[in-house]
Amino acid sequence: MKSLTPSLSEMGIRNPEHIIGYSVVHVTESLDVLRINYQRPKNSFLPSRRRYEFKRLGKPMPGSELRGNAAIRYDISPTLARAIAELDTILADEKRMTATKQSLQDELKGLGVELNGRIAHLSKMIDALD
């Protein structure tokens, strides 16, 4: 079975459905930190937050031979970029599900109001027959 979140699985995340948020912090010019927050079941021994460090890739800029070590550009780790994309997908799906649930509840409420109005109208019609 192919995982929907291969980068997160590679990082050791086994329950992506528990993820409720994340943040990325650029600590130094060559290091990024990804913090993932979880909503764990009650009495779980698993942590509610985990931290992952990613080294940035150093690439020399054009003309760097003239400027020395100061002319190095640090790019985000490809693994971190893939993990962020997967996290965004997971969290977007969760928001979409919440929006769908809310829209269904609103539709049910509207249907209830409409049905109650129709019942009241029929009740008045029955009372008028007496």
One Martini backbone bead per residue (centre of mass of N, CA, C, O) as a GRO file, in nm:
protein
  130
    1MET     BB    1   0.094   0.037   0.024
    2LYS     BB    2   0.059   0.367  -0.047
    3SER     BB    3   0.152   0.656   0.077
    4LEU     BB    4   0.031   0.991   0.120
    5THR     BB    5   0.299   1.042   0.328
    6PRO     BB    6   0.620   0.990   0.269
    7SER     BB    7   0.779   1.210   0.426
    8LEU     BB    8   0.645   1.164   0.702
    9SER     BB    9   0.717   0.864   0.721
   10GLU     BB   10   1.026   0.912   0.706
   11MET     BB   11   1.009   1.083   0.987
   12GLY     BB   12   0.791   0.894   1.175
   13ILE     BB   13   0.494   0.943   1.090
   14ARG     BB   14   0.192   0.752   1.175
   15ASN     BB   15  -0.035   1.002   1.256
   16PRO     BB   16  -0.161   1.239   1.053
   17GLU     BB   17  -0.458   1.272   1.179
   18HIS     BB   18  -0.340   1.432   1.450
   19ILE     BB   19  -0.286   1.683   1.299
   20ILE     BB   20  -0.322   2.056   1.371
   21GLY     BB   21  -0.017   2.168   1.324
   22TYR     BB   22   0.242   2.412   1.215
   23SER     BB   23   0.600   2.511   1.216
   24VAL     BB   24   0.851   2.735   1.077
   25VAL     BB   25   1.201   2.782   1.161
   26HIS     BB   26   1.466   3.013   1.115
   27VAL     BB   27   1.748   2.987   1.292
   28THR     BB   28   1.963   2.969   1.068
   29GLU     BB   29   2.121   2.980   0.765
   30SER     BB   30   2.144   2.631   0.801
   31LEU     BB   31   1.854   2.617   0.975
   32ASP     BB   32   1.557   2.425   1.026
   33VAL     BB   33   1.234   2.420   1.204
   34LEU     BB   34   0.994   2.165   1.273
   35ARG     BB   35   0.664   2.197   1.411
   36ILE     BB   36   0.439   1.953   1.546
   37ASN     BB   37   0.094   1.932   1.611
   38TYR     BB   38  -0.117   1.743   1.835
   39GLN     BB   39  -0.419   1.536   1.865
   40ARG     BB   40  -0.460   1.335   2.122
   41PRO     BB   41  -0.563   1.092   2.286
   42LYS     BB   42  -0.668   0.995   2.566
   43ASN     BB   43  -0.397   0.870   2.745
   44SER     BB   44  -0.154   0.939   2.582
   45PHE     BB   45   0.206   0.896   2.533
   46LEU     BB   46   0.219   1.084   2.318
   47PRO     BB   47   0.314   1.361   2.181
   48SER     BB   48   0.200   1.702   2.109
   49ARG     BB   49   0.509   1.759   2.020
   50ARG     BB   50   0.736   1.801   1.742
   51ARG     BB   51   1.089   1.801   1.637
   52TYR     BB   52   1.260   1.921   1.337
   53GLU     BB   53   1.570   1.907   1.163
   54PHE     BB   54   1.707   2.117   0.889
   55LYS     BB   55   1.930   2.140   0.650
   56ARG     BB   56   2.071   2.351   0.445
   57LEU     BB   57   2.155   2.426   0.115
   58GLY     BB   58   2.463   2.499  -0.019
   59LYS     BB   59   2.512   2.762  -0.267
   60PRO     BB   60   2.683   2.906  -0.500
   61MET     BB   61   2.722   3.204  -0.626
   62PRO     BB   62   2.765   3.404  -0.866
   63GLY     BB   63   3.092   3.511  -0.813
   64SER     BB   64   3.217   3.375  -0.545
   65GLU     BB   65   3.529   3.380  -0.603
   66LEU     BB   66   3.543   3.696  -0.520
   67ARG     BB   67   3.391   3.676  -0.211
   68GLY     BB   68   3.375   3.397  -0.097
   69ASN     BB   69   3.184   3.268   0.169
   70ALA     BB   70   2.951   3.498   0.149
   71ALA     BB   71   2.846   3.352  -0.144
   72ILE     BB   72   2.606   3.182  -0.002
   73ARG     BB   73   2.324   2.987  -0.074
   74TYR     BB   74   2.033   2.896   0.113
   75ASP     BB   75   1.833   2.614   0.086
   76ILE     BB   76   1.577   2.433   0.118
   77SER     BB   77   1.483   2.137   0.202
   78PRO     BB   78   1.327   1.895   0.023
   79THR     BB   79   1.198   1.745   0.261
   80LEU     BB   80   1.060   1.993   0.385
   81ALA     BB   81   0.892   2.074   0.138
   82ARG     BB   82   0.728   1.809   0.126
   83ALA     BB   83   0.615   1.818   0.415
   84ILE     BB   84   0.460   2.084   0.383
   85ALA     BB   85   0.275   1.990   0.156
   86GLU     BB   86   0.144   1.759   0.321
   87LEU     BB   87   0.040   1.933   0.555
   88ASP     BB   88  -0.141   2.115   0.384
   89THR     BB   89  -0.323   1.886   0.283
   90ILE     BB   90  -0.425   1.784   0.554
   91LEU     BB   91  -0.541   2.060   0.659
   92ALA     BB   92  -0.731   2.114   0.418
   93ASP     BB   93  -0.906   1.862   0.453
   94GLU     BB   94  -1.006   1.938   0.737
   95LYS     BB   95  -1.142   2.204   0.655
   96ARG     BB   96  -1.332   2.083   0.443
   97MET     BB   97  -1.483   1.897   0.640
   98THR     BB   98  -1.588   2.123   0.824
   99ALA     BB   99  -1.741   2.276   0.604
  100THR     BB  100  -1.930   2.045   0.531
  101LYS     BB  101  -2.056   2.005   0.806
  102GLN     BB  102  -2.171   2.293   0.830
  103SER     BB  103  -2.347   2.288   0.571
  104LEU     BB  104  -2.524   2.049   0.665
  105GLN     BB  105  -2.633   2.184   0.920
  106ASP     BB  106  -2.764   2.424   0.776
  107GLU     BB  107  -2.953   2.259   0.594
  108LEU     BB  108  -3.104   2.116   0.825
  109LYS     BB  109  -3.213   2.370   0.958
  110GLY     BB  110  -3.372   2.476   0.711
  111LEU     BB  111  -3.552   2.224   0.684
  112GLY     BB  112  -3.683   2.249   0.962
  113VAL     BB  113  -3.817   2.523   0.916
  114GLU     BB  114  -3.982   2.443   0.665
  115LEU     BB  115  -4.136   2.204   0.795
  116ASN     BB  116  -4.269   2.364   1.027
  117GLY     BB  117  -4.425   2.555   0.840
  118ARG     BB  118  -4.589   2.336   0.694
  119ILE     BB  119  -4.725   2.216   0.946
  120ALA     BB  120  -4.866   2.476   1.037
  121HIS     BB  121  -5.034   2.510   0.780
  122LEU     BB  122  -5.187   2.237   0.798
  123SER     BB  123  -5.308   2.288   1.075
  124LYS     BB  124  -5.479   2.533   0.991
  125MET     BB  125  -5.644   2.382   0.773
  126ILE     BB  126  -5.774   2.178   0.969
  127ASP     BB  127  -5.905   2.387   1.160
  128ALA     BB  128  -6.085   2.515   0.924
  129LEU     BB  129  -6.279   2.252   0.886
  130ASP     BB  130  -6.461   2.277   1.157
   0.00000   0.00000   0.00000
